[in-house]
């Protein structure tokens, strides 16, 4: 069973939502964007899709039970709440909000409306993450007691000088952009342990002044050399969980790191085995013992379109949640949980000490 979907926002990530939804037979009802030309361009790719400038006009479209919110972070709360109050289920881009207080407001509106919110925590559905999840469920790692997660870009600040690098619009930099994925993924694989305390440090070294920044990628639009850069482009953190589990997270938009030396991925250490896996690749390595010997096992990862496959699974889950009225895999409560860790890491960096996760 399918349904009609509206999309608030018409930037690059909106195009990914539309492509994934359309591939599953979900009809795209329309796009909304403050830049009409962007909405019109995307709408022209989907027969019957409307292009509107105001959110209320999109929400007024008939026979449209759900919307995706793909706008800048500062609009996640108002757009999600407007959609929920209009009786729509919501597929909300990450991060869920600018801070925990915004997440709480969204959840309160969700509960009052009886609608559903799914957060786009797509890394849970990468092919390698699914293989590792199966290994964990089979008991191959035992109890996970430590994780190390990294995502390094050498020169990849997105949309420098635009909303991505403006704290008032994004809420933060690389930690809230890439760190959110790594933190959520580890918590998801470890069975959602409760985060207790966090120690973090963020830096912003490469984007100010913008005209001096040499880059290798600028995927969120061309740089605005007169724009704002007041967010972090590097972040490290240590999170302490219940049951004596810890997580070390390292993420950069820009750093002086030699290419190929520092692997991007997640390492999980358990009392029966451990593993390392690339997030968007095909490499999974399991370290364990067999017959009294230390062995390394390389599970086979089925070939598929890595990125498109993960997006497809995201929308399959959203479809089931909307049609069957069930809790989505990446729920609003999950979005709020990872936001609490992000808030604590930023607060720790500002105060120069370990803080409790609220």
C-alpha positions as CSV (number, residue, x, y, z in Angstrom):
1,X,0.0,0.0,0.0
2,X,1.2,3.5,-0.9
3,X,0.3,7.1,-0.1
4,X,1.0,10.6,-1.2
5,X,3.9,12.5,0.3
6,X,4.6,16.2,0.5
7,X,8.2,17.5,0.9
8,X,9.0,20.7,2.8
9,X,12.2,22.0,1.3
10,X,13.6,21.5,-2.2
11,X,17.4,21.3,-1.7
12,X,19.7,18.4,-2.3
13,X,18.5,16.2,0.5
14,X,14.9,16.8,-0.6
15,X,15.8,15.3,-4.0
16,X,17.1,12.1,-2.1
17,X,13.9,11.8,-0.2
18,X,11.8,12.2,-3.4
19,X,13.9,9.7,-5.3
20,X,13.7,7.0,-2.5
21,X,10.0,7.5,-2.0
22,X,9.2,7.5,-5.7
23,X,11.2,4.3,-6.2
24,X,8.8,2.6,-3.8
25,X,5.7,3.8,-5.6
26,X,4.9,6.6,-3.2
27,X,3.3,9.5,-5.1
28,X,5.0,12.9,-4.6
29,X,2.2,15.3,-4.0
30,X,4.3,18.5,-4.0
31,X,7.4,20.5,-2.9
32,X,7.5,23.6,-0.8
33,X,10.5,26.0,-0.8
34,X,11.1,29.7,-0.1
35,X,12.9,29.7,-3.5
36,X,10.1,28.9,-5.9
37,X,12.4,27.9,-8.7
38,X,13.8,25.1,-6.7
39,X,10.4,23.7,-5.8
40,X,9.3,24.0,-9.5
41,X,12.5,22.2,-10.7
42,X,11.9,19.2,-8.4
43,X,8.1,19.1,-9.0
44,X,8.7,19.0,-12.7
45,X,10.4,15.6,-12.2
46,X,7.3,14.0,-10.6
47,X,4.0,13.9,-12.6
48,X,1.2,15.8,-10.8
49,X,3.5,17.2,-8.1
50,X,2.7,20.8,-7.1
51,X,5.3,23.5,-6.4
52,X,4.3,26.0,-3.6
53,X,6.2,28.6,-1.6
54,X,4.3,28.5,1.7
55,X,4.2,25.5,4.1
56,X,0.5,25.9,4.8
57,X,-0.3,25.6,1.1
58,X,1.6,22.3,0.9
59,X,-0.1,21.0,4.1
60,X,-3.5,21.9,2.5
61,X,-3.1,19.5,-0.4
62,X,-5.8,16.8,-0.4
63,X,-5.2,13.1,0.3
64,X,-1.6,13.6,1.6
65,X,-1.2,11.9,5.0
66,X,2.6,12.4,5.3
67,X,5.4,14.9,4.7
68,X,9.1,14.9,4.8
69,X,10.8,17.9,6.5
70,X,14.1,18.6,4.7
71,X,14.7,22.2,5.6
72,X,17.7,23.7,7.5
73,X,18.0,22.6,11.1
74,X,16.4,25.8,12.6
75,X,13.2,25.0,10.8
76,X,12.9,21.4,11.8
77,X,10.8,22.2,14.9
78,X,8.3,24.7,13.4
79,X,7.8,22.7,10.2
80,X,7.4,19.4,12.0
81,X,4.9,20.9,14.5
82,X,3.0,22.6,11.7
83,X,2.7,19.2,9.9
84,X,1.7,17.3,13.0
85,X,-1.0,19.9,13.9
86,X,-2.3,19.5,10.3
87,X,-2.7,15.8,10.9
88,X,0.3,14.6,8.9
89,X,2.9,11.9,9.8
90,X,6.4,13.3,9.5
91,X,9.7,12.0,8.2
92,X,12.1,14.4,9.8
93,X,15.7,15.1,8.7
94,X,18.4,14.8,11.3
95,X,19.2,16.3,13.7
96,X,15.7,16.2,15.2
97,X,16.1,19.8,16.4
98,X,18.5,22.5,17.5
99,X,18.5,21.2,21.1
100,X,16.7,18.8,23.4
101,X,14.1,21.5,24.3
102,X,13.0,21.6,20.6
103,X,12.9,17.8,20.5
104,X,10.6,17.8,23.5
105,X,8.3,20.3,21.9
106,X,8.0,18.1,18.8
107,X,7.3,15.0,20.9
108,X,4.7,16.8,22.9
109,X,2.9,17.8,19.7
110,X,3.3,14.3,18.2
111,X,1.7,12.8,21.3
112,X,-1.2,15.2,21.3
113,X,-1.8,14.7,17.5
114,X,-1.6,10.9,17.5
115,X,0.7,11.1,14.5
116,X,4.1,9.5,13.8
117,X,7.6,11.0,13.6
118,X,10.5,9.1,12.0
119,X,13.9,10.7,12.1
120,X,16.3,10.2,9.2
121,X,19.1,8.3,11.0
122,X,20.0,6.5,7.8
123,X,23.4,5.0,8.9
124,X,21.5,2.3,10.8
125,X,20.5,0.9,7.4
126,X,23.9,0.9,5.7
127,X,24.6,-2.7,4.4
128,X,27.6,-3.1,6.7
129,X,25.7,-1.9,9.8
130,X,23.0,-4.5,9.1
131,X,25.6,-7.2,8.9
132,X,27.1,-6.1,12.2
133,X,23.7,-5.9,13.8
134,X,23.1,-9.6,12.8
135,X,26.5,-10.6,14.3
136,X,25.6,-8.8,17.6
137,X,22.1,-10.4,17.7
138,X,23.8,-13.8,17.2
139,X,26.0,-13.2,20.3
140,X,29.3,-13.0,18.4
141,X,30.5,-9.9,20.2
142,X,29.0,-10.6,23.6
143,X,28.6,-7.5,25.8
144,X,29.9,-4.4,24.0
145,X,32.0,-2.3,26.4
146,X,33.7,0.2,24.1
147,X,33.2,1.7,20.7
148,X,35.3,4.0,18.6
149,X,33.5,5.9,15.8
150,X,35.2,8.2,13.2
151,X,34.2,10.2,10.1
152,X,37.0,12.2,8.7
153,X,36.9,14.7,5.8
154,X,40.1,16.5,4.8
155,X,38.4,19.5,3.3
156,X,34.7,19.0,3.1
157,X,32.9,21.8,4.9
158,X,29.4,21.9,3.4
159,X,28.0,25.1,2.0
160,X,30.7,27.3,3.6
161,X,29.3,30.7,4.5
162,X,25.7,29.5,4.2
163,X,23.3,28.0,6.7
164,X,25.4,24.9,7.4
165,X,28.1,27.0,8.9
166,X,25.9,29.5,10.7
167,X,25.2,28.5,14.3
168,X,21.9,30.3,14.6
169,X,20.5,28.2,11.7
170,X,22.4,24.9,12.1
171,X,22.8,24.6,15.9
172,X,26.4,23.5,15.4
173,X,28.8,22.2,12.9
174,X,30.4,18.8,12.2
175,X,29.3,17.3,15.5
176,X,25.6,17.9,14.9
177,X,26.0,17.1,11.2
178,X,28.2,13.9,11.1
179,X,28.5,13.1,14.8
180,X,24.8,12.6,15.1
181,X,25.0,9.6,12.8
182,X,28.0,8.0,14.5
183,X,26.6,8.4,18.0
184,X,23.1,7.1,17.1
185,X,24.5,4.1,15.2
186,X,26.7,3.0,18.1
187,X,23.8,3.4,20.6
188,X,21.5,1.5,18.2
189,X,23.9,-1.4,17.7
190,X,24.6,-1.6,21.5
191,X,20.9,-1.9,22.4
192,X,20.3,1.8,23.3
193,X,22.2,2.0,26.6
194,X,21.5,5.1,28.7
195,X,24.1,7.8,28.2
196,X,25.2,9.2,31.6
197,X,28.1,11.6,31.1
198,X,30.0,13.2,28.3
199,X,33.3,15.0,27.7
200,X,33.8,16.9,24.4
201,X,35.9,19.4,22.6
202,X,35.1,21.1,19.4
203,X,37.2,23.3,17.2
204,X,36.7,25.6,14.2
205,X,40.0,26.1,12.4
206,X,39.5,26.1,8.6
207,X,36.4,28.0,7.5
208,X,37.2,31.5,8.7
209,X,37.9,33.6,6.8
210,X,36.1,31.6,4.0
211,X,38.2,33.1,1.2
212,X,41.3,31.3,2.6
213,X,39.7,27.9,2.6
214,X,41.0,25.4,0.0
215,X,38.5,22.6,-0.5
216,X,38.1,19.3,-2.2
217,X,34.3,19.1,-2.0
218,X,31.5,21.6,-1.4
219,X,28.4,19.5,-1.8
220,X,25.8,21.8,-0.1
221,X,26.2,24.6,-2.7
222,X,29.0,27.0,-3.6
223,X,30.8,28.9,-0.9
224,X,29.7,32.3,0.2
225,X,33.0,34.1,0.7
226,X,31.3,36.9,2.6
227,X,29.2,34.6,4.7
228,X,29.3,33.3,8.3
229,X,31.5,30.5,9.8
230,X,30.9,30.3,13.5
231,X,30.5,26.5,14.0
232,X,32.8,23.6,14.6
233,X,34.7,21.8,11.8
234,X,36.3,19.2,14.1
235,X,35.0,17.4,17.2
236,X,36.0,14.7,19.6
237,X,34.0,13.2,22.5
238,X,33.9,10.6,25.1
239,X,30.5,9.3,26.2
240,X,30.0,7.1,29.3
241,X,27.0,4.9,29.4
242,X,25.3,2.6,31.9
243,X,26.8,-0.9,32.3
244,X,30.3,0.7,32.0
245,X,30.2,1.1,28.3
246,X,32.1,4.0,26.6
247,X,32.1,5.6,23.2
248,X,34.9,7.7,21.6
249,X,33.7,9.7,18.6
250,X,36.0,11.7,16.2
251,X,34.5,13.7,13.3
252,X,35.9,16.4,11.0
253,X,34.7,18.5,8.1
254,X,38.3,19.6,7.6
255,X,41.6,18.5,9.1
256,X,45.2,18.1,8.1
257,X,45.1,14.3,7.9
258,X,46.9,12.3,5.2
259,X,44.4,10.5,2.9
260,X,43.8,6.8,3.6
261,X,45.8,6.7,6.8
262,X,42.9,7.2,9.3
263,X,40.0,4.8,8.4
264,X,36.4,6.0,8.6
265,X,34.2,3.6,10.4
266,X,33.1,2.0,13.7
267,X,35.1,-0.3,15.9
268,X,33.1,-2.2,18.5
269,X,34.8,-4.1,21.4
270,X,32.9,-6.9,23.1
271,X,33.9,-9.5,25.7
272,X,33.4,-12.3,23.2
273,X,34.5,-10.6,20.0
274,X,35.1,-7.3,18.3
275,X,34.6,-5.8,14.9
276,X,35.5,-2.9,12.6
277,X,33.3,-1.9,9.7
278,X,33.2,0.8,7.1
279,X,30.0,2.7,7.1
280,X,29.6,3.2,3.4
281,X,31.8,0.4,2.0
282,X,31.8,-3.4,2.0
283,X,34.4,-4.1,4.7
284,X,33.5,-5.8,7.9
285,X,36.1,-7.6,10.0
286,X,35.2,-9.7,13.1
287,X,37.9,-10.5,15.6
288,X,37.2,-13.5,17.8
289,X,38.4,-16.9,19.0
290,X,37.8,-20.3,17.5
291,X,39.1,-23.7,18.8
292,X,41.7,-21.9,21.0
293,X,43.0,-19.7,18.2
294,X,42.6,-16.0,17.6
295,X,40.9,-15.5,14.2
296,X,39.8,-12.7,12.0
297,X,36.5,-13.4,10.1
298,X,35.4,-11.3,7.1
299,X,31.7,-11.7,6.6
300,X,30.4,-11.3,3.0
301,X,28.5,-8.1,2.4
302,X,25.9,-8.6,-0.3
303,X,26.6,-6.2,-3.2
304,X,24.0,-3.5,-3.7
305,X,23.7,0.2,-4.2
306,X,25.0,1.3,-0.8
307,X,23.5,4.7,-0.5
308,X,20.3,4.0,-2.5
309,X,19.7,0.7,-0.6
310,X,19.9,2.5,2.7
311,X,17.4,5.2,1.5
312,X,15.1,2.5,0.3
313,X,15.0,0.7,3.6
314,X,14.4,4.1,5.3
315,X,11.2,4.6,3.3
316,X,10.1,1.1,3.5
317,X,10.1,1.5,7.3
318,X,8.3,4.9,7.1
319,X,5.7,3.3,4.8
320,X,5.0,0.5,7.3
321,X,4.8,3.0,10.1
322,X,2.3,5.2,8.2
323,X,0.2,2.4,6.9
324,X,0.2,0.0,9.9
325,X,0.3,2.8,12.5
326,X,3.4,1.3,14.3
327,X,6.4,2.9,15.9
328,X,9.1,3.6,13.4
329,X,12.6,2.1,13.7
330,X,14.2,5.6,14.2
331,X,11.6,7.2,16.4
332,X,11.2,10.7,17.8
333,X,12.4,9.4,21.1
334,X,15.5,8.1,19.5
335,X,16.1,11.5,17.9
336,X,15.7,13.1,21.3
337,X,18.2,10.7,22.9
338,X,21.0,11.3,20.5
339,X,20.3,15.1,20.7
340,X,20.8,14.9,24.5
341,X,24.3,13.5,23.9
342,X,25.1,16.2,21.3
343,X,23.9,18.9,23.7
344,X,26.1,17.5,26.5
345,X,29.2,17.3,24.2
346,X,28.8,20.9,23.2
347,X,28.2,22.0,26.8
348,X,31.2,20.1,27.9
349,X,33.4,21.9,25.3
350,X,32.1,25.3,26.4
351,X,32.7,24.6,30.1
352,X,35.9,22.5,29.8
353,X,34.7,19.7,31.9
354,X,32.7,16.4,31.8
355,X,29.0,17.0,32.2
356,X,25.9,14.9,32.7
357,X,23.7,13.9,29.8
358,X,20.2,15.4,30.3
